[in-house]
Amino acid sequence: MNILVTGANRGLGLAFVKLGAEKGYRIFAGVRSEDTEYPELEKLQKSYPNLVEIQTLDVSDEGSIEASKGELEKRGVSLDGIINNAGVLIDRGVAFHELNLAEGLATFDINTFGPIRVVKHFYDLLKGEKPFIVNISSDAGSITNTYDGDYFYGMSKAALNMFSEKLRRALPAVRIYSIHPGWLHTDMGGKEAPLSPELSAESIFGIIEGEVSVSPGANTYITYDGKKLDY
Ligand code: NDP
């Protein structure tokens, strides 16, 4: 399988690259900048030179996405799946009366418009037998799960869920998921988080491979272990 992963240099994205390469998948690993060093990802690339390919892919920059897509297309690369994983949590715990709208725009630009840009440009490279798009969402994006703080983050993921649902109708041949990956031990999730990104990635690959079953009646919004979430 050929899979494009965004935000692939650390956290959950890096776990997708490592596990995917171990499974023999060819991973196009998106990183934000060509001028930054990504030692962990570069080490993986050296261990799996035929399977891990690093792509400059800033999801907030449509030009960067067009360039990466154009390059793959020119080489005749097709994709089985896209994992829109890149994300930010900028307004952690900020109360509504202290919200900074510029941070809101930046949050939506990456968490919502990022996956939209990637799908807009890459969907026509999806040519596998059972192609898929995984949008990494969050349970913070469920409107039945509101709590103090993280306004922009939650709203950006709720909007991402809507994008996934619309895609489900627009692309009936493509399996579309909006997946809450669990509370993860990463830079974003913090050290006290109970779940490793590796376990989450393993289970999400299980959903893609049909090894982990999805709750009957679920549309696109599910947990990393296949349980239906309420929008
Ligand atoms: P991290 O903060 O550890 O990693 C985020 C990744 O996104 C980094 O690789 C980062 O790259 C990348 N990224 C951010 N902005 C851009 C951009 N403009 N272009 C390309 N890449 C970008 O987060 P996690 O691994 O924990 O989170 C992965 C996903 O899971 C996110 O979508 C998050 O919202 C979601 N999630 C995470 C939870 C958790 O508990 N951790 C819970 C629920 C959902 P760089 O190093 O350049 O900044």
py3Dmol code that shows the C-alpha trace and the ligand (Angstrom):
import py3Dmol

protein = """\
ATOM      1  CA  MET A   1       0.000   0.000   0.000  1.00  0.00           C
ATOM      2  CA  ASN A   2       1.130   3.563  -0.721  1.00  0.00           C
ATOM      3  CA  ILE A   3       0.081   5.975   2.020  1.00  0.00           C
ATOM      4  CA  LEU A   4       0.532   9.723   2.429  1.00  0.00           C
ATOM      5  CA  VAL A   5       0.850  10.859   6.075  1.00  0.00           C
ATOM      6  CA  THR A   6       0.957  14.523   7.118  1.00  0.00           C
ATOM      7  CA  GLY A   7       2.753  15.738  10.247  1.00  0.00           C
ATOM      8  CA  ALA A   8       4.968  12.659  10.042  1.00  0.00           C
ATOM      9  CA  ASN A   9       8.028  13.833  11.976  1.00  0.00           C
ATOM     10  CA  ARG A  10       6.817  13.265  15.551  1.00  0.00           C
ATOM     11  CA  GLY A  11       3.984  11.964  17.706  1.00  0.00           C
ATOM     12  CA  LEU A  12       1.223   9.939  16.066  1.00  0.00           C
ATOM     13  CA  GLY A  13       2.415  10.773  12.545  1.00  0.00           C
ATOM     14  CA  LEU A  14       5.858   9.293  13.204  1.00  0.00           C
ATOM     15  CA  ALA A  15       4.196   6.178  14.681  1.00  0.00           C
ATOM     16  CA  PHE A  16       2.213   5.745  11.426  1.00  0.00           C
ATOM     17  CA  VAL A  17       5.452   5.940   9.429  1.00  0.00           C
ATOM     18  CA  LYS A  18       7.307   3.441  11.639  1.00  0.00           C
ATOM     19  CA  LEU A  19       4.494   0.920  11.826  1.00  0.00           C
ATOM     20  CA  GLY A  20       3.565   1.331   8.169  1.00  0.00           C
ATOM     21  CA  ALA A  21       7.151   0.675   7.047  1.00  0.00           C
ATOM     22  CA  GLU A  22       7.359  -2.354   9.371  1.00  0.00           C
ATOM     23  CA  LYS A  23       4.264  -3.686   7.622  1.00  0.00           C
ATOM     24  CA  GLY A  24       5.918  -3.162   4.226  1.00  0.00           C
ATOM     25  CA  TYR A  25       3.778  -0.191   3.206  1.00  0.00           C
ATOM     26  CA  ARG A  26       5.332   2.617   1.216  1.00  0.00           C
ATOM     27  CA  ILE A  27       4.915   5.817   3.197  1.00  0.00           C
ATOM     28  CA  PHE A  28       5.135   9.348   1.845  1.00  0.00           C
ATOM     29  CA  ALA A  29       5.963  11.176   5.062  1.00  0.00           C
ATOM     30  CA  GLY A  30       4.909  14.823   5.022  1.00  0.00           C
ATOM     31  CA  VAL A  31       6.952  17.372   6.975  1.00  0.00           C
ATOM     32  CA  ARG A  32       6.327  21.065   7.356  1.00  0.00           C
ATOM     33  CA  SER A  33       9.658  22.423   6.056  1.00  0.00           C
ATOM     34  CA  GLU A  34      12.529  21.378   3.846  1.00  0.00           C
ATOM     35  CA  ASP A  35      14.903  23.526   5.923  1.00  0.00           C
ATOM     36  CA  THR A  36      14.391  21.649   9.202  1.00  0.00           C
ATOM     37  CA  GLU A  37      16.138  18.473  10.287  1.00  0.00           C
ATOM     38  CA  TYR A  38      13.913  15.618  11.398  1.00  0.00           C
ATOM     39  CA  PRO A  39      16.374  13.164  12.983  1.00  0.00           C
ATOM     40  CA  GLU A  40      13.890  10.471  14.029  1.00  0.00           C
ATOM     41  CA  LEU A  41      12.144  10.418  10.668  1.00  0.00           C
ATOM     42  CA  GLU A  42      15.459  10.558   8.797  1.00  0.00           C
ATOM     43  CA  LYS A  43      16.651   7.544  10.811  1.00  0.00           C
ATOM     44  CA  LEU A  44      13.528   5.640   9.769  1.00  0.00           C
ATOM     45  CA  GLN A  45      14.105   6.679   6.181  1.00  0.00           C
ATOM     46  CA  LYS A  46      17.633   5.205   6.356  1.00  0.00           C
ATOM     47  CA  SER A  47      16.297   1.947   7.854  1.00  0.00           C
ATOM     48  CA  TYR A  48      13.617   1.639   5.150  1.00  0.00           C
ATOM     49  CA  PRO A  49      15.089   3.430   2.104  1.00  0.00           C
ATOM     50  CA  ASN A  50      12.593   1.868  -0.313  1.00  0.00           C
ATOM     51  CA  LEU A  51       9.557   2.433   1.874  1.00  0.00           C
ATOM     52  CA  VAL A  52       9.880   5.800   3.610  1.00  0.00           C
ATOM     53  CA  GLU A  53      10.027   8.908   1.479  1.00  0.00           C
ATOM     54  CA  ILE A  54      10.076  12.356   3.036  1.00  0.00           C
ATOM     55  CA  GLN A  55       7.863  14.973   1.347  1.00  0.00           C
ATOM     56  CA  THR A  56       7.804  18.686   2.132  1.00  0.00           C
ATOM     57  CA  LEU A  57       4.158  19.288   2.880  1.00  0.00           C
ATOM     58  CA  ASP A  58       3.118  22.326   4.918  1.00  0.00           C
ATOM     59  CA  VAL A  59      -0.613  21.776   5.238  1.00  0.00           C
ATOM     60  CA  SER A  60      -1.210  25.508   5.723  1.00  0.00           C
ATOM     61  CA  ASP A  61       0.427  26.291   2.364  1.00  0.00           C
ATOM     62  CA  GLU A  62      -1.515  25.277  -0.729  1.00  0.00           C
ATOM     63  CA  GLY A  63       1.558  25.864  -2.917  1.00  0.00           C
ATOM     64  CA  SER A  64       3.551  23.330  -0.907  1.00  0.00           C
ATOM     65  CA  ILE A  65       0.778  20.768  -1.324  1.00  0.00           C
ATOM     66  CA  GLU A  66       0.458  21.402  -5.061  1.00  0.00           C
ATOM     67  CA  ALA A  67       4.222  21.030  -5.511  1.00  0.00           C
ATOM     68  CA  SER A  68       4.340  17.722  -3.619  1.00  0.00           C
ATOM     69  CA  LYS A  69       1.332  16.348  -5.490  1.00  0.00           C
ATOM     70  CA  GLY A  70       2.760  17.469  -8.846  1.00  0.00           C
ATOM     71  CA  GLU A  71       6.049  15.732  -8.102  1.00  0.00           C
ATOM     72  CA  LEU A  72       4.373  12.427  -7.179  1.00  0.00           C
ATOM     73  CA  GLU A  73       2.085  12.639 -10.191  1.00  0.00           C
ATOM     74  CA  LYS A  74       5.009  13.233 -12.543  1.00  0.00           C
ATOM     75  CA  ARG A  75       6.628  10.064 -11.214  1.00  0.00           C
ATOM     76  CA  GLY A  76       3.431   8.089 -11.760  1.00  0.00           C
ATOM     77  CA  VAL A  77       2.906   7.460  -8.046  1.00  0.00           C
ATOM     78  CA  SER A  78      -0.607   6.495  -6.979  1.00  0.00           C
ATOM     79  CA  LEU A  79      -1.945   6.280  -3.442  1.00  0.00           C
ATOM     80  CA  ASP A  80      -4.053   3.758  -1.542  1.00  0.00           C
ATOM     81  CA  GLY A  81      -4.657   6.145   1.310  1.00  0.00           C
ATOM     82  CA  ILE A  82      -4.197   9.551   2.875  1.00  0.00           C
ATOM     83  CA  ILE A  83      -3.808  10.085   6.623  1.00  0.00           C
ATOM     84  CA  ASN A  84      -4.439  13.721   7.516  1.00  0.00           C
ATOM     85  CA  ASN A  85      -2.674  13.712  10.868  1.00  0.00           C
ATOM     86  CA  ALA A  86      -1.012  17.153  11.215  1.00  0.00           C
ATOM     87  CA  GLY A  87      -2.696  19.240  13.866  1.00  0.00           C
ATOM     88  CA  VAL A  88      -2.194  21.935  16.499  1.00  0.00           C
ATOM     89  CA  LEU A  89      -3.713  22.773  19.857  1.00  0.00           C
ATOM     90  CA  ILE A  90      -2.895  26.452  20.360  1.00  0.00           C
ATOM     91  CA  ASP A  91      -5.649  27.653  22.708  1.00  0.00           C
ATOM     92  CA  ARG A  92      -5.293  25.001  25.398  1.00  0.00           C
ATOM     93  CA  GLY A  93      -7.471  25.916  28.377  1.00  0.00           C
ATOM     94  CA  VAL A  94      -8.104  29.529  27.241  1.00  0.00           C
ATOM     95  CA  ALA A  95     -11.460  30.933  28.433  1.00  0.00           C
ATOM     96  CA  PHE A  96     -13.895  32.423  25.894  1.00  0.00           C
ATOM     97  CA  HIS A  97     -13.333  36.040  27.002  1.00  0.00           C
ATOM     98  CA  GLU A  98      -9.577  35.706  26.464  1.00  0.00           C
ATOM     99  CA  LEU A  99      -9.640  34.078  23.068  1.00  0.00           C
ATOM    100  CA  ASN A 100      -7.172  35.407  20.510  1.00  0.00           C
ATOM    101  CA  LEU A 101      -8.807  35.339  17.093  1.00  0.00           C
ATOM    102  CA  ALA A 102      -5.475  35.113  15.283  1.00  0.00           C
ATOM    103  CA  GLU A 103      -4.892  31.839  17.126  1.00  0.00           C
ATOM    104  CA  GLY A 104      -8.341  30.731  16.019  1.00  0.00           C
ATOM    105  CA  LEU A 105      -7.503  31.400  12.384  1.00  0.00           C
ATOM    106  CA  ALA A 106      -4.188  29.541  12.732  1.00  0.00           C
ATOM    107  CA  THR A 107      -5.947  26.578  14.354  1.00  0.00           C
ATOM    108  CA  PHE A 108      -8.559  26.308  11.610  1.00  0.00           C
ATOM    109  CA  ASP A 109      -5.909  26.884   8.955  1.00  0.00           C
ATOM    110  CA  ILE A 110      -4.055  23.737  10.038  1.00  0.00           C
ATOM    111  CA  ASN A 111      -6.681  21.443  11.611  1.00  0.00           C
ATOM    112  CA  THR A 112      -9.558  22.048   9.176  1.00  0.00           C
ATOM    113  CA  PHE A 113      -8.248  23.713   6.034  1.00  0.00           C
ATOM    114  CA  GLY A 114      -5.093  21.554   6.095  1.00  0.00           C
ATOM    115  CA  PRO A 115      -6.972  18.299   5.400  1.00  0.00           C
ATOM    116  CA  ILE A 116      -9.203  20.135   2.915  1.00  0.00           C
ATOM    117  CA  ARG A 117      -6.153  21.353   0.951  1.00  0.00           C
ATOM    118  CA  VAL A 118      -4.562  17.897   1.010  1.00  0.00           C
ATOM    119  CA  VAL A 119      -7.712  16.106  -0.156  1.00  0.00           C
ATOM    120  CA  LYS A 120      -8.464  18.765  -2.768  1.00  0.00           C
ATOM    121  CA  HIS A 121      -5.096  18.167  -4.441  1.00  0.00           C
ATOM    122  CA  PHE A 122      -4.322  14.515  -3.722  1.00  0.00           C
ATOM    123  CA  TYR A 123      -7.683  12.754  -4.081  1.00  0.00           C
ATOM    124  CA  ASP A 124      -7.152  11.985  -7.746  1.00  0.00           C
ATOM    125  CA  LEU A 125      -4.002  10.015  -6.918  1.00  0.00           C
ATOM    126  CA  LEU A 126      -6.177   7.615  -4.875  1.00  0.00           C
ATOM    127  CA  LYS A 127      -6.281   4.629  -7.161  1.00  0.00           C
ATOM    128  CA  GLY A 128      -6.046   1.602  -4.883  1.00  0.00           C
ATOM    129  CA  GLU A 129      -8.670  -1.141  -4.705  1.00  0.00           C
ATOM    130  CA  LYS A 130     -10.227   0.090  -1.438  1.00  0.00           C
ATOM    131  CA  PRO A 131      -8.839   3.599  -1.076  1.00  0.00           C
ATOM    132  CA  PHE A 132      -9.191   5.468   2.190  1.00  0.00           C
ATOM    133  CA  ILE A 133      -8.910   8.915   3.726  1.00  0.00           C
ATOM    134  CA  VAL A 134      -8.334   9.094   7.472  1.00  0.00           C
ATOM    135  CA  ASN A 135      -8.825  12.523   8.984  1.00  0.00           C
ATOM    136  CA  ILE A 136      -7.360  12.507  12.482  1.00  0.00           C
ATOM    137  CA  SER A 137     -10.017  14.251  14.525  1.00  0.00           C
ATOM    138  CA  SER A 138     -10.525  14.327  18.307  1.00  0.00           C
ATOM    139  CA  ASP A 139     -13.264  13.618  20.811  1.00  0.00           C
ATOM    140  CA  ALA A 140     -12.865  17.350  21.561  1.00  0.00           C
ATOM    141  CA  GLY A 141     -14.689  17.871  18.255  1.00  0.00           C
ATOM    142  CA  SER A 142     -17.876  16.207  19.467  1.00  0.00           C
ATOM    143  CA  ILE A 143     -20.543  18.782  20.310  1.00  0.00           C
ATOM    144  CA  THR A 144     -21.834  16.346  22.946  1.00  0.00           C
ATOM    145  CA  ASN A 145     -18.453  16.548  24.675  1.00  0.00           C
ATOM    146  CA  THR A 146     -18.016  20.232  25.491  1.00  0.00           C
ATOM    147  CA  TYR A 147     -15.748  21.312  28.336  1.00  0.00           C
ATOM    148  CA  ASP A 148     -14.020  24.523  29.432  1.00  0.00           C
ATOM    149  CA  GLY A 149     -11.261  25.744  27.147  1.00  0.00           C
ATOM    150  CA  ASP A 150      -9.863  24.492  23.815  1.00  0.00           C
ATOM    151  CA  TYR A 151     -12.614  26.410  21.970  1.00  0.00           C
ATOM    152  CA  PHE A 152     -10.831  26.782  18.646  1.00  0.00           C
ATOM    153  CA  TYR A 153      -9.354  23.295  18.799  1.00  0.00           C
ATOM    154  CA  GLY A 154     -12.742  21.657  19.427  1.00  0.00           C
ATOM    155  CA  MET A 155     -14.483  23.776  16.808  1.00  0.00           C
ATOM    156  CA  SER A 156     -11.782  23.050  14.217  1.00  0.00           C
ATOM    157  CA  LYS A 157     -12.209  19.306  14.748  1.00  0.00           C
ATOM    158  CA  ALA A 158     -16.033  19.540  14.672  1.00  0.00           C
ATOM    159  CA  ALA A 159     -15.680  21.291  11.307  1.00  0.00           C
ATOM    160  CA  LEU A 160     -13.254  18.572  10.182  1.00  0.00           C
ATOM    161  CA  ASN A 161     -15.917  15.988  11.067  1.00  0.00           C
ATOM    162  CA  MET A 162     -18.360  17.814   8.817  1.00  0.00           C
ATOM    163  CA  PHE A 163     -15.797  17.769   6.014  1.00  0.00           C
ATOM    164  CA  SER A 164     -15.436  13.984   6.470  1.00  0.00           C
ATOM    165  CA  GLU A 165     -19.206  13.462   6.290  1.00  0.00           C
ATOM    166  CA  LYS A 166     -19.472  15.555   3.151  1.00  0.00           C
ATOM    167  CA  LEU A 167     -16.581  13.641   1.584  1.00  0.00           C
ATOM    168  CA  ARG A 168     -18.338  10.369   2.356  1.00  0.00           C
ATOM    169  CA  ARG A 169     -21.106  11.460   0.040  1.00  0.00           C
ATOM    170  CA  ALA A 170     -18.854  13.090  -2.551  1.00  0.00           C
ATOM    171  CA  LEU A 171     -16.442  10.149  -2.833  1.00  0.00           C
ATOM    172  CA  PRO A 172     -18.522   6.983  -2.431  1.00  0.00           C
ATOM    173  CA  ALA A 173     -15.690   4.753  -3.698  1.00  0.00           C
ATOM    174  CA  VAL A 174     -13.354   5.986  -0.950  1.00  0.00           C
ATOM    175  CA  ARG A 175     -13.588   4.841   2.675  1.00  0.00           C
ATOM    176  CA  ILE A 176     -13.669   8.005   4.783  1.00  0.00           C
ATOM    177  CA  TYR A 177     -12.938   8.113   8.509  1.00  0.00           C
ATOM    178  CA  SER A 178     -12.754  10.904  11.084  1.00  0.00           C
ATOM    179  CA  ILE A 179     -10.872   9.203  13.890  1.00  0.00           C
ATOM    180  CA  HIS A 180     -10.289  10.194  17.523  1.00  0.00           C
ATOM    181  CA  PRO A 181      -6.874   8.628  18.170  1.00  0.00           C
ATOM    182  CA  GLY A 182      -7.244   8.481  21.968  1.00  0.00           C
ATOM    183  CA  TRP A 183      -5.441  10.597  24.564  1.00  0.00           C
ATOM    184  CA  LEU A 184      -1.862  10.126  23.474  1.00  0.00           C
ATOM    185  CA  HIS A 185       1.515  10.355  25.093  1.00  0.00           C
ATOM    186  CA  THR A 186       2.915  12.933  22.617  1.00  0.00           C
ATOM    187  CA  ASP A 187       3.979  16.592  22.710  1.00  0.00           C
ATOM    188  CA  MET A 188       0.316  17.535  22.317  1.00  0.00           C
ATOM    189  CA  GLY A 189      -1.182  14.964  24.694  1.00  0.00           C
ATOM    190  CA  GLY A 190       1.454  15.305  27.412  1.00  0.00           C
ATOM    191  CA  LYS A 191       3.286  12.805  29.590  1.00  0.00           C
ATOM    192  CA  GLU A 192       0.300  11.810  31.720  1.00  0.00           C
ATOM    193  CA  ALA A 193      -1.639  10.530  28.681  1.00  0.00           C
ATOM    194  CA  PRO A 194      -2.455   6.822  28.979  1.00  0.00           C
ATOM    195  CA  LEU A 195      -2.041   5.687  25.376  1.00  0.00           C
ATOM    196  CA  SER A 196       1.110   5.382  23.270  1.00  0.00           C
ATOM    197  CA  PRO A 197       0.980   6.725  19.701  1.00  0.00           C
ATOM    198  CA  GLU A 198       2.227   3.302  18.542  1.00  0.00           C
ATOM    199  CA  LEU A 199      -0.803   1.484  19.997  1.00  0.00           C
ATOM    200  CA  SER A 200      -3.160   4.056  18.522  1.00  0.00           C
ATOM    201  CA  ALA A 201      -1.509   3.823  15.083  1.00  0.00           C
ATOM    202  CA  GLU A 202      -1.622   0.026  15.264  1.00  0.00           C
ATOM    203  CA  SER A 203      -5.352   0.056  15.935  1.00  0.00           C
ATOM    204  CA  ILE A 204      -6.045   2.655  13.220  1.00  0.00           C
ATOM    205  CA  PHE A 205      -4.114   0.499  10.728  1.00  0.00           C
ATOM    206  CA  GLY A 206      -6.301  -2.363  11.969  1.00  0.00           C
ATOM    207  CA  ILE A 207      -9.404  -0.403  10.938  1.00  0.00           C
ATOM    208  CA  ILE A 208      -7.883   0.308   7.518  1.00  0.00           C
ATOM    209  CA  GLU A 209      -6.926  -3.351   7.062  1.00  0.00           C
ATOM    210  CA  GLY A 210     -10.348  -4.603   8.234  1.00  0.00           C
ATOM    211  CA  GLU A 211      -8.842  -6.342  11.297  1.00  0.00           C
ATOM    212  CA  VAL A 212     -10.494  -3.988  13.805  1.00  0.00           C
ATOM    213  CA  SER A 213     -14.257  -3.853  13.401  1.00  0.00           C
ATOM    214  CA  VAL A 214     -16.191  -0.606  13.375  1.00  0.00           C
ATOM    215  CA  SER A 215     -19.405  -0.271  15.433  1.00  0.00           C
ATOM    216  CA  PRO A 216     -22.488  -0.984  13.321  1.00  0.00           C
ATOM    217  CA  GLY A 217     -24.284   2.218  12.393  1.00  0.00           C
ATOM    218  CA  ALA A 218     -21.167   4.384  12.643  1.00  0.00           C
ATOM    219  CA  ASN A 219     -20.645   6.861   9.844  1.00  0.00           C
ATOM    220  CA  THR A 220     -17.213   8.466   9.615  1.00  0.00           C
ATOM    221  CA  TYR A 221     -16.670   9.603  13.250  1.00  0.00           C
ATOM    222  CA  ILE A 222     -15.149   6.823  15.352  1.00  0.00           C
ATOM    223  CA  THR A 223     -12.492   6.150  17.967  1.00  0.00           C
ATOM    224  CA  TYR A 224      -9.117   4.583  17.181  1.00  0.00           C
ATOM    225  CA  ASP A 225     -10.569   1.229  18.256  1.00  0.00           C
ATOM    226  CA  GLY A 226     -13.602   1.479  16.004  1.00  0.00           C
ATOM    227  CA  LYS A 227     -16.309   2.740  18.373  1.00  0.00           C
ATOM    228  CA  LYS A 228     -18.974   5.114  17.084  1.00  0.00           C
ATOM    229  CA  LEU A 229     -18.727   8.678  18.380  1.00  0.00           C
ATOM    230  CA  ASP A 230     -21.574  11.178  18.598  1.00  0.00           C
ATOM    231  CA  TYR A 231     -21.108  14.255  16.469  1.00  0.00           C
TER     232      TYR A 231
END
"""
ligand_1 = """\
48
NDP
P 2.068 16.523 18.032
O 1.942 17.919 18.536
O 2.960 15.582 18.755
O 2.495 16.539 16.474
C 1.802 17.358 15.582
C 2.365 17.142 14.198
O 1.656 18.000 13.284
C 3.853 17.505 14.080
O 4.496 16.615 13.204
C 3.794 18.893 13.456
O 4.960 19.274 12.734
C 2.623 18.697 12.510
N 2.145 19.971 11.979
C 1.615 21.018 12.642
N 1.360 22.032 11.785
C 1.724 21.590 10.543
C 1.712 22.163 9.250
N 1.277 23.415 9.016
N 2.128 21.407 8.198
C 2.585 20.158 8.395
N 2.666 19.572 9.604
C 2.230 20.285 10.662
O 0.586 15.966 17.981
P 0.008 14.463 18.087
O 0.894 13.527 17.382
O -0.373 14.221 19.492
O -1.355 14.660 17.281
C -1.579 14.113 15.996
C -3.041 14.343 15.645
O -3.874 13.703 16.618
C -3.454 15.821 15.622
O -4.338 16.042 14.547
C -4.195 15.976 16.948
O -5.134 17.022 16.910
C -4.841 14.626 17.110
N -5.181 14.278 18.489
C -4.189 14.137 19.418
C -4.524 13.796 20.724
C -3.480 13.618 21.789
O -3.850 13.244 22.944
N -2.218 13.811 21.501
C -5.928 13.561 21.132
C -6.879 13.732 20.058
C -6.500 14.076 18.800
P 6.095 20.266 13.394
O 7.025 19.382 14.183
O 6.713 20.902 12.218
O 5.371 21.240 14.278
"""
view = py3Dmol.view(width=600, height=400)
view.addModel(protein, "pdb")
view.setStyle({"model": 0}, {"cartoon": {"style": "trace"}})
view.addModel(ligand_1, "xyz")
view.setStyle({"model": 1}, {"stick": {}})
view.zoomTo()
view.show()
